[in-house]
Amino acid sequence: MAARAAFCTAVFQSIAILLMSQSSSSAKIAVLVIPNGISHFYMMEPIGQELEARGHEVTYIMCSMEPKLYTINARRILIYDVKHPVNALVEASALKLARTGSLSWPNAVKVLDILSDACDTVLSNQTILSALKGTDLLFGDSSIFGCSQLLQLKTGIPHIVDFLAWGFNDPFVAAYGVDWPLSYIPSEISFSSPRMTFMKRVENVMFYLFMQIIVPLLRSRVTGRLQHKHGIAADKSVAELLGDTDIVLAPADWSLEWARPLPPNVKVIGSPSQRQAMKLPREFEDFIASAEHGVVLVSFGSMVMSLDDAVVSKLANVFSKLKYKVIIKFGDSFPKTDNVMLVKWMPQNDILANSNVKLFITHGGANSVYEGCGHGVPLLVTPLFSDQFGYGEKVKAAGLGISVSLKESTAEEMIKNINELIEKPCYKENALRVSRLMEDKPQTPQQEGAFWIEYVIRNNGTQHLRPSGRDLPFYQYFLLDVMLFFGTIISIFVFMLVKCLKVVRFKSGLSTVKRKEE
């Protein structure tokens, strides 16, 4: 009887597991990508590919003016049009900030309007809305300021998972329940390290308070007006909409990211753009093999357009004086020298895996930084925009590289930094240490991201994971009412104590006077 009972139990468990796996094995999943955000797509697509390999139907919603739209290897794509030129988003923000060091309010407003118009186009596209009927889950880029949440509500998609393409530098992470310990976590625009001086902590608090004022304005500009236009949850704030997200996936890794407390609905999965290296094309393999002293790889990603002629000339001068060979991704305008291989495209991840690559010079984009770290290559980070400055600080703190300004550094300083990073063994040792930490996981980032998406579908949401603190008003969350209560009690106690002392002193004075009179 016991054996039969055990057998029946095993059968029922097997059936339950089978049903559980089938409940999410053929789900329909939509992926919303920010316009002109191909770097974000490169992080989200590997998770989509993993989901497809598990039997799911994955559809990407992308802008028609994305330059690399027709080169990506996605099976299903829903396309929406935008009325702005393809590079408007970059030219209005990144290019302006990288070249001048500042971003005017009109330019910032232009960026917000582009994002808002793109979201409006998606919400108004009947072809997309019809195609999304019956979709089980929306996997959205959080960089679109809540557009994913509006699309979810408009189409009736039951579940949503957000992707923090900007990592924890995303200005809206607080809406997901993420705490920000200001004493040791730099705010999203201060780009410092956790070891802050007193004045740095003062600066950090000021930046944080500034963002608490400006972020609601940004949300309202992009998403608030669309709520009213399309009649979507007009009674809810954007923060409340974001707070209803089932799971938030952060493409970060604790080997590089600042350690911090997180709620259970926010999952750090690592960088999904990390993958196994493939065999190099012959021209790259031959060039790297011929480098007696090694190769320096240089790529500024989509930010290459922000480099002015003076910076380009300085870089050409630096590379011409190196004993190393250089592979640089650039246009035809870069001055050619004997030791430089100039390309418009390169298999960056595969090149970094080659042991003869000694250094990676990068603008500090998330994909580039994690690919370099994953292969144990020291980094020279030259931040140009946004979260790149934060990654530069993290690379410095991890001891695997240096962060410098392309505009402010002289050619001699650049050469000195390059030689130091290659010749001092500590940088390579730290890079290999970080690489080992990134690999020491039970699942790849793609697998973990796919697991949590399936988890949401399988369990019909994640209400049990969402922190209650996100529903509290500001004064309750920070216990200001409790502190006021105790402050009042203490004040009353001190007041009564002072009064009693005054009475005692007064009576003591009377007694003294009486004794003197006697």
SULBEL-V746972 format. One record per residue. RES is the residue in one small letter. SS is DSSP state (alpha for helix, beta for strand, coil for the rest). Layout:
res: {RES,RES}
ss: {SS,SS}
This chain:
res: {m,a,a,r,a,a,f,c,t,a,v,f,q,s,i,a,i,l,l,m,s,q,s,s,s,s,a,k,i,a,v,l,v,i,p,n,g,i,s,h,f,y,m,m,e,p,i,g,q,e,l,e,a,r,g,h,e,v,t,y,i,m,c,s,m,e,p,k,l,y,t,i,n,a,r,r,i,l,i,y,d,v,k,h,p,v,n,a,l,v,e,a,s,a,l,k,l,a,r,t,g,s,l,s,w,p,n,a,v,k,v,l,d,i,l,s,d,a,c,d,t,v,l,s,n,q,t,i,l,s,a,l,k,g,t,d,l,l,f,g,d,s,s,i,f,g,c,s,q,l,l,q,l,k,t,g,i,p,h,i,v,d,f,l,a,w,g,f,n,d,p,f,v,a,a,y,g,v,d,w,p,l,s,y,i,p,s,e,i,s,f,s,s,p,r,m,t,f,m,k,r,v,e,n,v,m,f,y,l,f,m,q,i,i,v,p,l,l,r,s,r,v,t,g,r,l,q,h,k,h,g,i,a,a,d,k,s,v,a,e,l,l,g,d,t,d,i,v,l,a,p,a,d,w,s,l,e,w,a,r,p,l,p,p,n,v,k,v,i,g,s,p,s,q,r,q,a,m,k,l,p,r,e,f,e,d,f,i,a,s,a,e,h,g,v,v,l,v,s,f,g,s,m,v,m,s,l,d,d,a,v,v,s,k,l,a,n,v,f,s,k,l,k,y,k,v,i,i,k,f,g,d,s,f,p,k,t,d,n,v,m,l,v,k,w,m,p,q,n,d,i,l,a,n,s,n,v,k,l,f,i,t,h,g,g,a,n,s,v,y,e,g,c,g,h,g,v,p,l,l,v,t,p,l,f,s,d,q,f,g,y,g,e,k,v,k,a,a,g,l,g,i,s,v,s,l,k,e,s,t,a,e,e,m,i,k,n,i,n,e,l,i,e,k,p,c,y,k,e,n,a,l,r,v,s,r,l,m,e,d,k,p,q,t,p,q,q,e,g,a,f,w,i,e,y,v,i,r,n,n,g,t,q,h,l,r,p,s,g,r,d,l,p,f,y,q,y,f,l,l,d,v,m,l,f,f,g,t,i,i,s,i,f,v,f,m,l,v,k,c,l,k,v,v,r,f,k,s,g,l,s,t,v,k,r,k,e,e}
ss: {coil,alpha,alpha,alpha,alpha,alpha,alpha,alpha,alpha,alpha,alpha,alpha,alpha,alpha,alpha,alpha,alpha,alpha,alpha,alpha,alpha,alpha,coil,coil,coil,coil,coil,beta,beta,beta,beta,beta,coil,coil,coil,coil,coil,alpha,alpha,alpha,alpha,alpha,alpha,alpha,alpha,alpha,alpha,alpha,alpha,alpha,alpha,alpha,alpha,coil,coil,coil,beta,beta,beta,beta,beta,beta,beta,coil,coil,coil,coil,coil,alpha,alpha,alpha,coil,coil,coil,coil,beta,beta,beta,beta,beta,coil,coil,coil,coil,coil,coil,coil,alpha,alpha,alpha,alpha,alpha,coil,alpha,alpha,alpha,alpha,alpha,alpha,alpha,coil,coil,coil,coil,alpha,alpha,alpha,alpha,alpha,alpha,alpha,alpha,alpha,alpha,alpha,alpha,alpha,alpha,alpha,alpha,alpha,alpha,alpha,alpha,coil,alpha,alpha,alpha,alpha,alpha,alpha,coil,coil,coil,coil,coil,beta,beta,beta,beta,beta,alpha,alpha,alpha,coil,coil,alpha,alpha,alpha,alpha,alpha,alpha,alpha,alpha,alpha,coil,coil,coil,beta,beta,beta,beta,beta,beta,coil,coil,alpha,alpha,alpha,coil,coil,coil,alpha,alpha,alpha,alpha,coil,coil,coil,coil,coil,coil,coil,coil,coil,coil,coil,coil,coil,coil,coil,coil,coil,coil,coil,coil,coil,alpha,alpha,alpha,alpha,alpha,alpha,alpha,alpha,alpha,alpha,alpha,alpha,alpha,alpha,alpha,alpha,alpha,alpha,alpha,alpha,alpha,alpha,alpha,alpha,alpha,alpha,alpha,alpha,alpha,alpha,alpha,alpha,alpha,coil,coil,coil,coil,coil,coil,coil,alpha,alpha,alpha,alpha,alpha,alpha,coil,coil,coil,beta,beta,beta,beta,coil,coil,coil,coil,coil,coil,coil,coil,coil,coil,coil,coil,coil,coil,coil,beta,beta,beta,coil,coil,coil,coil,coil,coil,coil,coil,coil,coil,coil,coil,coil,alpha,alpha,alpha,alpha,alpha,alpha,alpha,alpha,coil,coil,coil,coil,coil,beta,beta,beta,beta,beta,coil,alpha,alpha,alpha,alpha,alpha,alpha,coil,coil,alpha,alpha,alpha,alpha,alpha,alpha,alpha,alpha,alpha,alpha,alpha,alpha,coil,coil,coil,coil,beta,beta,beta,beta,beta,coil,coil,coil,coil,coil,coil,coil,coil,coil,coil,beta,beta,beta,beta,coil,coil,coil,coil,alpha,alpha,alpha,alpha,alpha,coil,coil,coil,coil,beta,beta,beta,beta,beta,beta,coil,coil,coil,alpha,alpha,alpha,alpha,alpha,alpha,alpha,alpha,alpha,coil,coil,coil,coil,beta,beta,beta,coil,coil,coil,coil,coil,coil,alpha,alpha,alpha,alpha,alpha,alpha,alpha,alpha,alpha,alpha,alpha,coil,coil,beta,beta,beta,coil,coil,coil,coil,coil,coil,coil,alpha,alpha,alpha,alpha,alpha,alpha,alpha,alpha,alpha,alpha,alpha,alpha,alpha,coil,alpha,alpha,alpha,alpha,alpha,alpha,alpha,alpha,alpha,alpha,alpha,alpha,alpha,alpha,alpha,coil,coil,coil,coil,coil,alpha,alpha,alpha,alpha,alpha,alpha,alpha,alpha,alpha,alpha,alpha,alpha,alpha,alpha,coil,coil,coil,coil,alpha,alpha,alpha,coil,coil,alpha,alpha,alpha,alpha,coil,coil,alpha,alpha,alpha,alpha,coil,coil,alpha,alpha,alpha,alpha,alpha,alpha,alpha,alpha,alpha,alpha,alpha,alpha,alpha,alpha,alpha,alpha,alpha,alpha,alpha,alpha,alpha,alpha,alpha,alpha,alpha,alpha,alpha,alpha,alpha,alpha,alpha,alpha,alpha,alpha,alpha,alpha,alpha,alpha,coil}
